[in-house]
Amino acid sequence: MKRRFNLFFAVAIVAMVIASCDKDEVKYDFIDFENLALDATGHWNGSDGSGGFETGNAFFANTFTDWGEGITSWSGFAYSNHTDRTTPGYENQYSCYAGSGVNGSSVYAVVYLEDTITFDLPEKVEYLYVTNSTYAALSMRDGDLFAKKFGGESGDDPDYFNLVLEPFDEQGLKQGTLNVSLADYTSEDSDQDYIANTWTKIPMEDFGYIKKIAFSFESSDMGDYGINTPQYACIDNIRGILEE
């Protein structure tokens, strides 16, 4: 009788442990954009008028405008598989300067001007990856009709280009500001100047559970109408923990 009781007790303990593990199981959200469909152009820019796209636990806002006579514009988020690292200019606005997504993956997101990622459920974003677009990187390296060559003619101008991330909680309160450097020529040692050409992992878990992230840019190259540097960046591999 004693042996049967011990066996029953052991089974009960195991069942309790399993139930406890199931209850405390962490639910992750991982967004790598690989599940998103692309047509022959290799990019999506909101031309379907949907106002954005959803993947995982997040909605990526987009504004697309058809001005008529074949003239269109977009801002916010797009996604792409373009890999051209050498062609300068606006026609190459969907390419990543790293040459692919993170770890050689195919698809990544492009952010232009400013907009937000909104999470369906509050999420503690552990990290995301960021790098330059080819358009912005080559403009900073060489200059173009609208933007200066970083460092100027002497190479000593203290130029910089940052992607600004602002996380907000479910009550709409900003939890801080994170400046991600995409180019930095501010060091007194010009050998330290750089334009990011690889993916950088950006930790964000210290901001806690958030409802959205606002994206914008800042640059040392300013004109009468704001930032002259092409306001583009690429993002990939967003990982977070979902709030229970």
Order of alpha helices (4+ residues) and beta strands (2+ residues): alpha-beta-beta-beta-beta-beta-beta-beta-alpha-beta-beta-beta-beta-beta-beta-beta-beta
